[in-house]
Amino acid sequence: MLFSRTVIKELEEKTNIAWKSSEMAGMKRVQVWNIQLDLMWAAVTKHDKDAWQKQSDSTYDKDIKEWDAMLKAPVSKEPEQVQKCVLR
C-alpha cells in the first residue's frame, strides 16, 4: 500500500509539472497523467516489472479464491452479516 501511495504521489507531482508546461497546453489532465505513467513505467527495470507482476498475480489469485469462497458460502442468518451485505 505504501508503494502505491508513493508512486501515485510522484505521478501526481510529475503530471502537475508537465501539465503546466507549454508543450502539453490544451491537453486533458488524464492524457498528461497517462503519458507520465508510461514514462515512469519505461524507467522500471525488467526484473522489477517481473517481480511486481508475480506479486500482482499472487494477490489476484488469493483475492479470487476468497471471493469465490464467499460466493459459495451459505447465506448467513446473523443480523450483523446481513446488514454488512446490505450496506456494501
N, C-alpha and C positions, 0 to 999 in steps of 0.2 A: 504494500500500500504506500509506504514511504517513497519507494521508487517512482510509482506513477504520479504522486503529487509533485515530486521533484521535476520529473520530465514535463508535466503539464505547466508548472510554473516557468520553467525555462522556455518552453514553447510559446507561452503567452508573452513573455518578455521579447523574444525574437520576433514574434508576429507584430507586436505593437511597434517595434522599431522599424521593421520592414514596411508596415502598412503606412507609416508616416513618410516614407521615402517617396521621392518624385517618380521613380520608375514603377511603383505599384499604385500610383494615384488612380482612382476610379475603380479599382478592383474591390470586390466584396471581401470583407474580413475573412470569411471562411475559405476563400480562394488563397489568400495570403497564408492562412493557417496551414492549409494543405501543402503549399509549396515549402514552407518552413519545416513541416513534419517530414516531407520527403528528403530534404537536405540533411536533417538530423539523422534520419534512418540510414541514409547513404554513408554517413560517417561512422556507423557502428560496424565493428569487425564481424566477419562471418562466424567466428567462434561464439561471440556474444549473442548474435542472432539465433544461432542453433540452440544455445542454452536457453534463451527466452522461449523459443518455440517448443522445446522439450517441456519446460515448466508450464507453459500455457496448455499444452496437450494433456499433461498430467492433471492440472487443475480442472480442465474441462471434463475429462473422464470421471474424476471424483464427483464433480457437481452433477453430471448427468446421472450417475448411479444414485446419488442422494435424491434427486428429483424423481427418478423412476421409482425408487422405494416409497416415496411419499405418495405417488400416484396409485401404487398398488396396495397401500396400507388400507386397512378397514377404516370406515368413517368413524370419527371419534364422537362419542356422546357427551364428552366433557364440555360444559358451557364455555370455559375459557378457550379451549381449542376451536370451538365453533365461532366464537367472537373473533379470534385471530384470523380465521379464514375469511369471515365476512369483511373485516377491516382491510384486508390486503387489496 
